[in-house]
Amino acid sequence: MVAQRPRRRACDSCFKKKIRCDAAFPQCDWCQHHNLACTYNRLRGSAYVGPVASPEPGPNADYDRPGLSGLPSISEIGPPRHANSFLNNITYFTGYHIFSEEGQRWIESQVGESIEFDKLFALELQWLKPLRFFTDSTTQPSPLPPLPPRPTLERHIQVFSASFECLVFPVVSRSLFGKTLDLAYSPTPSLGSASAKSCVYSFLALVSLFGFDDASHDGMDSRSCALAAHSFMSSVMEETTIDGLQSLIMLVQLQYFLGDLRSAAVTLSIATRLLYALDAHTLPTKAAPSSVLIYDKSDIRSHLRDLFWLCYSFDKDICIRTGQPPCMNDTHCDLSLPADYVRLHNINLQEDMIAVNDNTIPLYPWDLRLSMLKSRIYQDLYSAASLHQSASQLLSSIRALDETLEQWRISLPSEFRPTLYFSDDTHISANVNTQAVMLRLAYYYCVTSIHQASNRYRSSAFEPAGAWLSGITSSINLSITASRSTLSYLKRVLPVVHGECFWIILFYAVTAVLTLFCDTISDPHGPDVHRNVELLQDVPGLIQCVPVRHLALGELHHLQYLDGFTTELAAICVRAISRRKDRTYTHS
C-alpha cells in the first residue's frame, strides 16, 4: 500500500483568503508579494498544550484572584508568534503577549472594529528580515567574508578600548586581544583558532553596527560578519575558550539591540554554559588580597568577571522583557560586586569625559545593583509560581521590591539622583550627561517593570467586590507615571545624549509606548487617556530626534519601523476612545 502524501498546510493569510499556499519559507508567494507576515498561528494554537492548572484553593484562600475585564487568562493563550519576534518582546498583564491571537481579539473588542494586524506585523517583518543572523537551511551557506588586514583589527580594538562603549560593554580586553588575533590570523589551524575567528567576526559585526569615530568600518556588513561568527558555533562549544565566550556575548548584544530577543536568549543560554565551564561565575580562590582589590582589565580574572556581569545583566533584562525564565540562577553565582564598585561607579557617572584605561571600573549596560533587582522582579512577580499569588501577596511583593529600588535611588548622589517622576516642569541640571540620562531611564524602567504586574488584578480594582484593593490602582498608576516620565524626559534630554546610546534609548521608548497603549486600550474612558494619546502621537517626532552616530541599515530600519508602529498604535487608541464616547452618548 502506497503511503499517502501529507497534505500541505496553508499559512494564516492564504487560509483566510481560501487560496492555494505554496508554504515557502520564510514567506509564501502570496505573503511575499503582498508584504504580509507569513504565520501559522492557528496550526500552532491547535497543537498547543496549555500550562498545568493551578491547585484548587483551600478553605482559607483569598478571593482576590487575577481577573481582567474581557482579557483571556494564561491558560487560554496559545504560544507567541514566531514570525514577528519584536512584538513578543514585552510582557504585560499575566505574562502573555498583548499581540497574541487572543490579545488581538481583545484589542478589536475594545476598539469595536477589525484591525489590520497583518499590516502592523508586516512592518516588523521588513524591519527584521534584512538583519536576521540565520540563513535559510535549504540554501547553500555563503562563503565567509575575508578577514581584514590585522592592522585594521588592531586599530578597531584601540578605538573601542578608549570609547564609551567599552565601559558599557567591556566584552574584550585590549591587553588580551593580541592572543586572539594570533590564533585567528595564524596560517596553521590549532586548538582555539576557530573560536578566535568567531570572536573576530563578532567584533567586526559590532563595529559595523554601532560604529566609532573613525570611518574605517563603513565597508563592513554587520549581517555577513555575524553569520560568519555564527558558522563557528560547533567549534566554539567544543573548544570552550574565552574567545568563544566573547563571541557569544557579542552576538547576544547584536541580537538584543536588533530586537531579536528570542535569538538573544538562545545564544545567551550557550554563553552561560561556557561561563560556568570557565568558572567566571565564581571569584578566584586563595588569591592574594592585593590581587582582588584593584580592578585590572589586563588580568584575565578581572576580564572573566566582566564577561560574567555582561551575561548576568543581559539575562536578567531579557527574562523580564520576554516573560521567560532566566538562564542564570543567582544561588549558583557569586554576586560580590567589584571592589569599591559603588564609589567608583558614582564617580564615573559624574564625569563628562571618562579616562578609559585598564583600571577604569566599567559602567556595564546597567548598574549591577539594578540587574540584581531585576532578578528579584522576575522571581517575585513574573515567574510561574508568582502568577498564582493573591492580590495581597502580589502587593506585598511589589512593596518589598519598591522599597529596595527606593533604597538604591536615595543612595545615589543628589546631583544625578532620579526624581520619582518627570514632567514638563521638572528641573534638569545644566550639567546632565549621558550617564545620568541612562541612569534615570533605567530607574523608570524598573518602576514600570515592578508595578505593571498589578495589571493582572486591574478589573478587581474597579469592581465593587474588589474596591478594597486601592493598592492595585495606585500601583498601576505608578507604572503609567513612570512610562509618561520616560517619554517626557527623553524629549528634554536627547540633545545631550551620545549617538552610541541609540539602541538603548529605543528600547526604553518602546517599553513606555506599549505600556501607555495597553493602559489606554484597557480603559478608554480613563481620565488620562488623552494625555496618553498625546504622548503616543509625539513619539514619531521624538524618534527622529534620537541621536545616531552613523545612519546605517540597522538604524534606518529601526527608525522606519518604529515610526509606523507608534503611529498605528496611537490611531488604534484614538478609535478606542471614540468608540467608548459613542457608547456613553448612546446610553445617556
Buried (B, 14 or more C-beta within 10 A) or exposed (E): EEEEEEEEEBBBBBBEEEEEBEBBEBBBBBBEEEEBBBBBBBBBBEEEEEEEEEEEEEEEEEEBBBBBEEBBBBEEBBBBBEBBBBBBBBBBBBBBBBBBBBBBEBBBEBBBEEBEBBBBBBBBBBBBEEBBBEBEEEEEEEEBBEBBEBEBBBBBBBBBBBBBBBBBBBBBBBBBBEEBBBBBBEEEEEEBBBBBBBBBBBBBBBBBBBBBEEEEBEEBBBBBBBBBBBBBBEBBBEBBBBBBBBBBBBBBBBBBBBBBBBBBBBBBBBBBBBBBEBBBBBBBEEEEEEEBEEBBBEBBBBBBBBBBBBBBBBBBBBBBBBBBBBBBEBEEBEBEBBEEBBEBBBEBBBEEEBEBEBEBBBBBBBBBBBBBBBBBBBBBBBBEEBBBBBBEBBBBBBEEBBEBBEEBBEEBEEEBBBBEBBEEEEEBEEEBBBBBBBBBBBBBBBBBBBBBBBBBBBBBBBEEEBEEBEBBBBBBBBBBBBBBBBBBBBBBBBEBBBBBBBBBBBBBBBBBBBBBBBBBBBBBEBEBBEBBBEBBBBBBEBBEEBBBBBEBBBBEBBBBBBBBBBEBBBBBBBBBBEBBEEEEEEEE
